[in-house]
């Protein structure tokens, strides 16, 4: 029942889905590739499955702190909701852009068009966070509740955490595919780009 364990299950599931499925959207839509010699799982270097977990942990802890500050500082209403949604949009694009910028110095991650990767690619990558930042914030939102009664406080199990992450992962996959279909780009999964 520890929040930290459930949060890690949520993020590990999300990270796995992202590597196993979403990376192929980067390969197909953005013409990105990992060129490092590595053991691969579904054509994604195995080390990326682990690296993504700690990257996503950092991003989501930070986004939770920002979103919690908004929710606990401002009175509920239209203005707070506008601020909340605006911060999610800005933080999503900023996070995606900064990772794209910082990974550009990694010699084994390449793009055909670096400018497109920074602009369009960051917006494309930002889709992940548009969904995951508010989802991760809310997945166990009763964690701070002072209620001790099980009838007052919603109990979130490890299974609930896993299923929640899978559901949001499917939402992200669907949004990525809508963008891909709109661009008319074929999706190639599992092959070397």
C-alpha positions as CSV (number, residue, x, y, z in Angstrom):
1,X,0.0,0.0,0.0
2,X,3.0,2.3,0.1
3,X,2.5,5.2,-2.3
4,X,6.1,5.1,-3.5
5,X,5.7,1.5,-4.6
6,X,2.4,2.1,-6.4
7,X,3.9,5.2,-8.0
8,X,6.9,3.2,-9.3
9,X,4.5,0.4,-10.6
10,X,2.5,3.1,-12.4
11,X,5.7,4.7,-13.9
12,X,7.4,1.4,-14.7
13,X,4.3,0.3,-16.6
14,X,4.1,3.7,-18.4
15,X,7.8,3.6,-19.2
16,X,7.5,0.0,-20.6
17,X,4.6,0.9,-22.8
18,X,6.4,4.0,-24.0
19,X,9.5,2.1,-25.0
20,X,7.7,-0.9,-26.5
21,X,5.2,1.0,-28.5
22,X,5.7,4.8,-28.6
23,X,9.4,4.6,-29.7
24,X,8.2,3.3,-33.0
25,X,6.3,6.5,-33.6
26,X,9.5,8.4,-33.1
27,X,11.2,6.0,-35.6
28,X,8.4,6.4,-38.1
29,X,7.1,9.9,-37.7
30,X,10.2,11.8,-36.7
31,X,12.7,9.5,-38.4
32,X,14.7,9.1,-35.2
33,X,16.9,6.1,-34.4
34,X,19.1,4.6,-31.7
35,X,22.4,3.6,-33.3
36,X,24.1,2.3,-30.3
37,X,25.2,-1.3,-30.3
38,X,22.9,-2.9,-27.7
39,X,20.7,-5.8,-26.9
40,X,17.3,-4.8,-28.2
41,X,13.7,-5.6,-27.2
42,X,11.2,-4.8,-30.0
43,X,14.1,-2.8,-31.6
44,X,14.6,-0.5,-28.6
45,X,17.9,-0.8,-26.8
46,X,17.2,-2.6,-23.5
47,X,19.0,0.1,-21.5
48,X,16.4,2.6,-22.6
49,X,13.7,0.7,-20.7
50,X,15.6,1.4,-17.5
51,X,16.7,4.9,-18.3
52,X,13.2,6.0,-19.2
53,X,12.0,4.9,-15.8
54,X,14.3,7.3,-14.0
55,X,13.6,10.1,-16.5
56,X,9.9,9.7,-16.2
57,X,10.1,9.5,-12.4
58,X,11.8,12.9,-12.3
59,X,9.4,14.5,-14.7
60,X,6.3,13.2,-12.9
61,X,7.5,14.0,-9.4
62,X,8.2,17.6,-10.6
63,X,4.9,17.9,-12.3
64,X,3.1,16.5,-9.3
65,X,4.8,19.2,-7.1
66,X,3.7,21.9,-9.5
67,X,0.1,20.6,-9.9
68,X,-0.2,20.0,-6.1
69,X,0.9,23.6,-5.5
70,X,-1.8,24.9,-7.8
71,X,-4.6,22.7,-6.3
72,X,-3.6,23.5,-2.7
73,X,-2.9,27.2,-3.1
74,X,-5.8,28.5,-5.2
75,X,-9.5,28.2,-4.5
76,X,-11.3,25.8,-6.9
77,X,-13.1,27.4,-9.8
78,X,-12.7,28.4,-13.5
79,X,-9.5,30.4,-12.9
80,X,-7.7,27.6,-11.1
81,X,-8.8,25.1,-13.7
82,X,-7.5,27.5,-16.5
83,X,-4.2,27.8,-14.6
84,X,-4.0,24.0,-14.0
85,X,-4.7,23.1,-17.7
86,X,-2.4,25.9,-19.0
87,X,0.5,24.7,-16.7
88,X,0.0,21.1,-18.0
89,X,0.2,22.3,-21.6
90,X,3.3,24.4,-21.0
91,X,5.0,21.9,-18.8
92,X,4.3,19.1,-21.3
93,X,5.9,21.0,-24.2
94,X,8.8,22.3,-22.0
95,X,9.6,18.8,-20.7
96,X,9.5,17.3,-24.2
97,X,11.6,20.1,-25.7
98,X,14.2,20.0,-22.9
99,X,14.6,16.2,-23.2
100,X,14.9,16.5,-27.0
101,X,17.5,19.2,-26.7
102,X,19.5,17.4,-24.0
103,X,19.4,14.1,-25.8
104,X,20.7,15.7,-29.0
105,X,24.3,15.5,-27.5
106,X,23.9,11.8,-27.1
107,X,25.9,10.4,-30.0
108,X,23.7,7.3,-30.5
109,X,20.3,9.0,-30.9
110,X,19.9,10.6,-34.3
111,X,17.2,12.5,-36.2
112,X,17.0,13.1,-39.9
113,X,15.8,16.7,-39.3
114,X,17.0,18.1,-36.0
115,X,14.9,21.3,-36.3
116,X,11.8,19.3,-36.9
117,X,12.7,17.1,-33.9
118,X,13.0,20.2,-31.7
119,X,9.7,21.9,-32.8
120,X,7.2,19.3,-34.1
121,X,8.9,16.4,-32.3
122,X,8.6,18.2,-29.0
123,X,4.9,18.8,-29.6
124,X,4.5,15.2,-30.6
125,X,6.4,14.0,-27.5
126,X,4.5,16.4,-25.4
127,X,1.3,14.3,-26.0
128,X,2.7,11.8,-23.6
129,X,2.8,14.3,-20.8
130,X,-0.5,16.0,-21.7
131,X,-2.1,12.8,-20.6
132,X,0.3,11.4,-18.0
133,X,1.0,14.5,-15.9
134,X,-2.7,14.9,-14.7
135,X,-3.2,11.2,-14.7
136,X,-0.2,10.5,-12.4
137,X,-1.3,13.4,-10.2
138,X,-4.7,11.9,-9.8
139,X,-4.1,8.1,-9.7
140,X,-3.9,8.0,-5.9
141,X,-5.1,11.5,-5.0
142,X,-6.5,10.4,-1.6
143,X,-2.9,9.8,-0.4
144,X,-3.0,13.0,1.7
145,X,-6.4,12.4,3.1
146,X,-6.6,12.4,6.9
147,X,-9.6,10.0,6.8
148,X,-8.9,6.7,8.3
149,X,-12.2,5.0,7.4
150,X,-12.1,2.9,4.3
151,X,-15.5,4.2,3.4
152,X,-14.2,7.8,3.2
153,X,-10.9,7.1,1.6
154,X,-10.5,5.4,-1.8
155,X,-8.0,2.5,-1.5
156,X,-5.7,2.2,-4.5
157,X,-4.0,-1.1,-4.9
158,X,-0.9,-2.1,-6.9
159,X,-3.3,-3.7,-9.4
160,X,-5.2,-0.4,-9.7
161,X,-2.0,1.4,-10.3
162,X,-1.0,-1.0,-13.1
163,X,-4.4,-0.9,-14.8
164,X,-4.6,2.9,-14.5
165,X,-1.2,3.2,-16.2
166,X,-2.2,0.8,-18.9
167,X,-5.4,2.7,-19.6
168,X,-3.6,6.1,-19.8
169,X,-1.0,4.4,-22.0
170,X,-3.7,3.3,-24.4
171,X,-5.0,6.9,-24.5
172,X,-1.5,8.2,-25.4
173,X,-1.1,5.5,-28.0
174,X,-4.4,6.4,-29.6
175,X,-3.5,10.1,-29.7
176,X,-0.1,9.4,-31.2
177,X,-1.7,7.2,-33.9
178,X,-4.3,9.9,-34.7
179,X,-1.4,12.3,-35.4
180,X,0.5,9.7,-37.4
181,X,-2.6,8.9,-39.5
182,X,-3.3,12.6,-40.1
183,X,0.3,13.0,-41.3
184,X,-0.1,9.9,-43.6
185,X,3.0,8.2,-42.2
186,X,3.2,4.4,-42.2
187,X,4.0,2.8,-38.9
188,X,6.8,0.2,-38.8
189,X,7.1,-1.7,-35.6
190,X,10.0,-4.0,-34.7
191,X,12.3,-3.4,-37.7
192,X,15.5,-1.4,-37.8
193,X,14.8,2.1,-39.1
